[in-house]
Amino acid sequence: MAFFMEKNRLRYLIALSIIPGIGITTAKKLIAYAGTIENVFLQTNTLQETVPRLSKTVIASLKDEKYQALAEKEIEFMEKHNINALCYLDKDYPERMKHCEDAPILLYKKGVHSLESEKIISIVGTRNASSYGKEQCKKLIEGLQKHNPVIISGLAYGVDYCAHKYALDCNLNTIAVVGHSLDKVYPADHKLLAKAIEAKGCLVSEFHSTSPLDKFNFVTRNRIIAGMADATIVIESAKKGGALLTAEYANNYNRDVFALPGKVTDNYSLGCNNLIKQNKAHLFESVSDIEYILNWEHGVKTKPSIQRSLFVELTPEEEFLISFLKQESKLSMDALSVRSKLPISKVSAMLLNMEFAGMVKLHPGKVYEYCGF
């Protein structure tokens, strides 16, 4: 399996992330002072002199080889389950999340889609979604379809399930941010949904394989749901709930929040109504409200025409990739990755370059067509 980063560097990053007592802030501070993740472990003797208020316990933990061994096992686990890792310093890491101070130093990813897109919306709400909430969620996603956004949610019952399912039904990419390692699916009832998400979008987590399945994990993962998106939409929520925490994170990140209003007598509208009443969310009645606040153009955004280059120099790998399209005219990105035995991230980047050059054309479902040259 090909990782997004060199394995030696990945081992150090995983080791740093699993050492008890080293949180996100401390980990980032260590890397900043040391210059690189490698130097955090290779120059431990000088760290205490350069990093303010660094305890001897942390230094001892960095020198303890058992965390390196655990990291090696984690890499084996990742290979077994086809999981990639993205570091907060790298270009593959979601750009919106980089602006959040509490962004994880590592995000684990499983699936075909990148974590970047021009438009990303998070949709959250109660596990006890009413028929009204489900209907409004469906209408929302169908209305957003013309903008081709990525839909993010948390794979839970209720609104989360509806958000992912309707996104898939509308042929939109969707990302599930989960509160456990990526070899599990919780709730177990959503295994088929998780597989469908992995095939079309991706599953994301900050938790490694030895992380306990803890209720608090599902609270902390809400900041990722909020941080990765342009806006968070709350469909239904009781007076207290995880969806309101996600909205709170979004507000703290200076992202737009929308809430669907409901009857004052409905328990699962109280949270949304309070968000609106407290000026913590825009009132959302239709897609046009979102388009107006986010300054999205109405209707389908027409891509500028791409003028073909008269002279295009392809790398050997690009020539190899284009040979498969010449043979069969149209192939999906996944099929091209399998046939070329190149990682999906590399195939994606090459196809994008060739699309700009006018050599290939992108169709729905990430199917590419050779345009001839």
Secondary structure, DSSP 8 states (H G I E B T S, - for coil): ---SS-HHHHHHHHHHHHSTT--HHHHHHHHHHHSSHHHHHHTHHHHHHHSTT--HHHHHHHH-THHHHHHHHHHHHHHHHT-EEEETTSTTS-HHHHTSTT--SEEEEEESS-S--S-EEEEE--SS--HHHHHHHHHHHHHHGGG--EEEE---TTHHHHHHHHHHHTT--EEEE-SS-TT--SSGGGHHHHHHHHHHSEEEES--TT----HHHHHHTHHHHHHTSSEEEE----SSSHHHHHHHHHHHTT-EEEE----TT-GGGHHHHHHHHTTSSEE-SSHHHHHHHHT--SS----------SS----HHHHHHHHHHHHHSEEEHHHHHHHHT--HHHHHHHHHHHHHTTSEEEETTTEEEE---
